[in-house]
Amino acid sequence: MLDLSFWNYILFYGTIVSAASFLIILLLTPKVIKLLIAKGSVVQDYHKPERPNIPRPAGPILIIGIAVAEIILYLLTRNIQVLAILLTTIIAFIVGLIDDKKVMPGWYKPVALIPAAIPLIVLGAHGTHLNLIFGDASIPLLYIPLILIIIPVAGNTINSIDVLNGVASEAVIVAMIPLLVSIAVFGNNVVFIAGLPLLFGMIAFYKYHRFPSKIFPGDSGTLLIGAMYGALAIAGRSEIIGVIALLPSVMNSFLFLDSVKKIVEHRQIKSRPTVLMEDFKLMASKEKNAPTTLLRLILADGPLSEKEIAKKILKLAIYSSVLALTTVVIQYYFLSGFFSK
């Protein structure tokens, strides 16, 4: 629960790590954009009339900004949970960077992300209780394999929602708010502060990722973001809140897997869920074999522009975050015994 030293931690440690992540990513991303263009590390943005070449990946600059901030926090606090979160994030980044360099088979990312969960287990950054909406459950043995599932799922969830300019970064920024509130209530001060570099780093990155994007995160970016989000939820005893806050992205992954019936790389899907029209609006595919996704469901009522779709996804993200915040309040009162008085 919150204690009197909470705000002292936030003002001092929180300001330092937030500023480190925000400023590194904000100031160095333009240089990375130029470097990637010079190296020819670009992909076409097919949803634009001129089909511009967009540099990719932004993962290296994201990991630098976030890692520097987390290292500073670890040196200041010597908290083992911070180290575990950092190691999980770095491993997920490496997994994504390999996939950025070479298109790997569908099983690669879910399986390769399992080692990213190991630091949380080995360093004991997790608890033994799962906070449920109307109480908590003690699952000391079951929790270990659950962690091995959460990190790959979280990483691939953010990866799967990265389909349009700015959508992935917007989704994470919005979802981080209820997650951080939950960590402040159910977790501890240091884990809360460890989440600030991700939030402020994504805010800085959004300046370049928003429509029209100047850079794409790539798999190295999305996997590190998702894995860190999952690690924070685990270390901060806020797993359920993390899922609710990220519900649109989770639903997108579930719909995709349910429709294709197997784990497969998105880039290897032959029947696309959407079709690009001549006016560069997107419409839902009418092919029976096309996978079902959140984007396809949004387009069921008719074609929309990329910007219009992004606004609808943002609204869904906000609704989910409000629901997550409401759940935090309900959890707090149940766990504090308020309703039993």
Secondary structure, DSSP 8 states (H G I E B T S, - for coil): ---TTHHHHIIIIIHHHHHHHHHHHHHHHHHHHHHHHHHT-EEE-TTSTT--EEE---HHHHHHHHHHHHHHHHHHH--HHHHHHHHHHHHHHHHHHHHHHS---TTHHHHHTHHHHHHHHHTT-S-SEEEETTEEEE-TTTHHHHHHHHHHHHHHHHHHHTTSTTHHHHHHHHHHHHHHHHHHHHS-HHHHHHHHHHHHHHHHHHHHHSSS-S---HHHHHHHHHHHHHHHHHHTT-HHHHHHHTHHHHHHHHHHHHHH-S---GGG-SS-SEEE-TTS-EEE---TTS---HHHHHGGGS-B-HHHHHHHHHHHHHHHHHHHHHHHHHHHHHHTTGGG-
